Amino acid sequence: MEAKGNTVERSVLSRINMFNQHVEEHKNWQRINPFSHYNVRDVPKRSIQKDLYGTPPAGSLSERRAVQAQILSLQEILQLCELINENGERQSADDAAEVSLMFGVLFEMYNHISDKLLGTLLCARKHKYIDFEGETLFQGRDDKKGVRLLRPFEELRDGILNKIESLRCILAEQPVEPVEPVEPVEPVEPVEPTEPVEAVEEP
């Protein structure tokens, strides 16, 4: 009985400490949150390193979601490059020759996979995986323009897969906050309905 009481006491103390820790973290965040002040001049100035500006706090859920979004984006780019490599035309018989596919054909093929072709194309060109003429491409107007791979597909695939694997390692190294098990609640016995009391008329 005494051991059970000690266990309950430790569980209560751990919950209190966790609650106090969340309270302190919330207070610290509210001090630098510009939306929690009536006057912006009351917000203390933050010193942020240049390379960390615009990035989520390390170990936060925002950082984890950002890494997961990068993995998903790289997977879509890899799928796009694979589609161009399998259905595109080579400039010569050499395996390392440049592969190009018309945007109109690519649009019809990729439309069955995802509706984010333009965003994937822009992201892939930003990372120098593909290239095409103009700033952007439009269906109908630019159907005859080619989308070409800038390097052999095997080289692109290996580079993208290495990036995905490194990002997955980052996710695996991030600590996950443990969730305390919820103590089972004892079932409440149903209360039997009472009979209604008839009102007694006064004489």
C-alpha positions in Angstrom: 0.0 0.0 0.0 2.9 2.3 0.9 4.6 1.6 -2.4 1.5 2.4 -4.4 1.2 5.7 -2.5 4.8 6.6 -3.4 4.2 5.8 -7.0 1.1 8.0 -7.1 3.1 10.8 -5.4 5.9 10.6 -7.9 3.4 10.6 -10.8 1.8 13.8 -9.4 5.1 15.5 -8.9 6.2 14.7 -12.5 3.0 16.1 -13.8 3.5 19.3 -11.7 7.0 19.7 -12.9 6.0 19.2 -16.6 3.2 21.7 -16.2 5.6 24.3 -14.6 8.0 23.7 -17.5 5.3 24.4 -20.0 4.3 27.5 -18.2 7.9 28.9 -18.2 8.3 28.1 -21.9 5.0 29.8 -22.6 6.1 32.9 -20.6 9.4 33.1 -22.5 7.6 32.8 -25.9 5.1 35.5 -25.0 8.0 37.9 -24.1 9.2 37.8 -27.7 5.8 37.3 -29.4 4.9 40.6 -31.0 1.2 39.8 -31.0 1.1 39.5 -27.2 2.0 43.2 -26.6 -0.3 46.2 -26.9 2.7 48.3 -28.0 5.3 46.9 -30.4 7.9 49.0 -28.6 7.5 46.8 -25.5 8.8 43.8 -27.5 12.4 43.0 -26.5 14.9 43.0 -29.4 16.0 39.5 -30.4 19.5 38.7 -31.6 19.3 36.1 -34.3 22.2 34.8 -36.3 22.1 35.5 -40.0 22.1 31.8 -41.0 19.3 31.0 -38.6 17.0 33.8 -39.7 13.6 32.6 -41.0 14.2 29.0 -39.8 12.1 27.2 -37.1 13.6 26.7 -33.7 15.8 23.6 -33.4 13.9 20.5 -32.1 10.5 22.1 -32.6 7.5 20.5 -34.4 7.8 23.2 -37.0 11.3 22.1 -37.9 10.1 18.5 -38.1 7.3 19.4 -40.4 9.7 21.4 -42.6 12.0 18.4 -42.9 9.1 16.2 -43.8 8.0 18.7 -46.5 11.5 18.7 -48.0 11.5 15.0 -48.2 8.1 15.0 -49.9 9.2 17.7 -52.4 12.4 15.7 -53.3 10.3 12.6 -53.9 8.0 14.5 -56.3 11.1 15.9 -58.1 12.5 12.4 -58.4 9.2 11.1 -59.8 9.2 14.0 -62.3 12.8 13.4 -63.5 12.0 9.7 -63.8 9.0 10.4 -66.0 11.1 12.7 -68.3 13.8 10.1 -68.5 11.5 7.2 -69.5 9.3 9.1 -72.0 11.7 11.8 -73.3 13.8 12.0 -76.4 17.6 11.7 -76.3 19.7 14.0 -78.5 22.0 11.0 -79.4 22.3 7.3 -78.8 24.7 7.9 -75.9 23.2 7.0 -72.4 24.6 10.3 -71.0 22.9 12.4 -73.7 20.5 15.1 -72.8 16.9 13.9 -72.4 14.0 16.3 -73.2 10.2 16.0 -73.1 7.6 18.3 -74.5 5.7 20.2 -71.8 2.3 19.3 -73.4 3.1 15.5 -73.2 4.5 15.9 -69.7 1.4 17.7 -68.5 -0.9 15.0 -69.7 1.2 12.3 -68.1 1.8 14.0 -64.8 -1.8 15.2 -64.5 -2.7 11.6 -63.6 -0.1 11.6 -60.7 -0.5 15.1 -59.2 -2.0 18.5 -59.9 1.2 20.3 -58.8 3.3 20.0 -61.9 4.2 23.7 -62.3 5.3 24.0 -58.6 7.4 20.8 -59.0 8.9 22.1 -62.2 9.9 25.4 -60.6 11.3 23.7 -57.6 13.3 21.2 -59.7 14.8 24.0 -61.8 15.7 26.0 -58.7 17.8 23.0 -57.5 19.3 22.7 -61.0 17.8 19.3 -61.9 15.9 20.4 -65.0 15.6 23.4 -67.2 13.1 25.0 -69.7 12.7 28.2 -71.6 11.0 31.2 -70.0 10.0 32.0 -66.4 7.1 29.6 -66.3 5.1 27.3 -68.6 1.4 27.4 -69.5 -0.8 24.6 -70.8 -1.7 25.2 -74.5 0.7 28.1 -75.1 3.9 26.2 -74.2 3.0 22.7 -75.2 5.8 22.6 -77.7 8.5 23.7 -75.3 10.8 21.1 -74.0 11.7 20.3 -70.4 15.2 18.8 -70.2 17.3 17.0 -67.6 20.5 18.9 -66.9 22.4 15.7 -65.9 22.1 12.0 -66.6 19.1 10.5 -64.7 21.3 8.0 -62.7 23.4 10.9 -61.3 20.3 12.9 -60.5 18.6 9.9 -58.8 21.6 9.2 -56.6 21.9 12.8 -55.5 18.2 13.1 -54.7 18.1 9.8 -52.8 21.2 10.8 -50.8 19.5 14.1 -49.8 16.3 12.2 -48.8 18.3 9.7 -46.7 20.2 12.5 -44.9 16.9 14.3 -44.1 15.5 11.1 -42.7 18.5 10.7 -40.5 17.8 14.2 -39.2 14.2 13.2 -38.3 15.5 10.1 -36.6 17.9 12.1 -34.5 15.3 14.6 -33.3 14.0 13.7 -29.8 10.3 13.0 -29.6 8.6 14.2 -26.5 7.3 11.2 -24.6 3.6 11.0 -24.0 2.6 9.9 -20.5 0.1 7.1 -20.4 -3.4 8.1 -19.4 -4.6 6.4 -16.2 -7.7 4.4 -16.8 -10.8 6.0 -15.3 -13.0 3.7 -13.2 -16.4 3.2 -14.7 -19.2 5.1 -13.0 -22.2 3.0 -12.0 -25.4 4.1 -13.6 -27.8 5.9 -11.4 -31.3 4.5 -11.3 -34.0 7.0 -12.2 -36.1 8.1 -9.3 -39.9 8.2 -9.5 -41.4 11.6 -9.9 -42.9 13.1 -6.7 -46.5 14.1 -7.0 -47.3 17.6 -5.9 -49.5 17.8 -2.8 -52.2 20.4 -3.0 -52.6 22.6 0.0 -56.1 22.6 1.7 
